[in-house]
Amino acid sequence: MSDPSQQLWHPESYAARGRFVSDLGAPVLELLDPRPDERVLDLGCGDGALTEQLVARGARVIGVDASSAMVAGARARGLDARMLDGQALTFEAAFEAVFSNAPLHWMLEPERVIAGVHRALVPGGRFVAELGGHGNVAAIHGALERALIARGLTAPRDTFFPTPEHYGGLLEAGGFKVESIALIPRPTPLPGDIGDWITTFAHGFLAPLPPEERPDLVAEVALALRHQLFGVDGIWRADYMRLRFRAIRQEAAQP
Ligand code: BEZ
């Protein structure tokens, strides 16, 4: 597999360093309000931690994820998980709801995502999701970008963090009625230090460097961020800003 994320999104390391992402999924699950027996697509299901909660509520769930390792992790939980790019969904009127917690900011072609979700839903079906919104991890990405520029390197553009106006507009143009959409500041306590977060979630910023130079960059960035993100309680907090929305599929997408 040529996509480096295939090696980087690994269920075991994710469970150790990224479990907080699914642990913080309760509000978006509540916004979805899954009902027994309805068909739900978990878009970007990762290792299936939230998919499992949807199943526990009685929904009939299919999870899709672009990482084969994550799909294997979800299947190991006994879930119906399939390897599929969220930008190339192939379902037709197959679900009452599409749910997504956190992966949408990796999908740089949101129009394709929204078109695929529209096709996947029955009319009146709901699309409920949370992703990084405008300003998400701005301090962390800013410090990483400065460290790369100082080395004559270019920062990646591998995530996008839209405003409510931007994503809401895309949803409306794609045939959805937006019931709610809002930015939610959520400084997030990390299970480890900021270096662990960078190596788990910011691999694109490390990729331009030879492996032996990465620890120095991570240490330099951690030092630069310490005054802003390291609390007097000894806990690192990531400067997360979530964008959470609930949208209803209309009869047909706008031309
Ligand atoms: C996030 O969940 O906000 C996030 C994940 C990876 C990179 C940047 C942000």
Residues whose N, C-alpha, C, O or C-beta is under 5 A from the ligand:
A	BS01	BEZ	A102 G132 N136 V137 F201
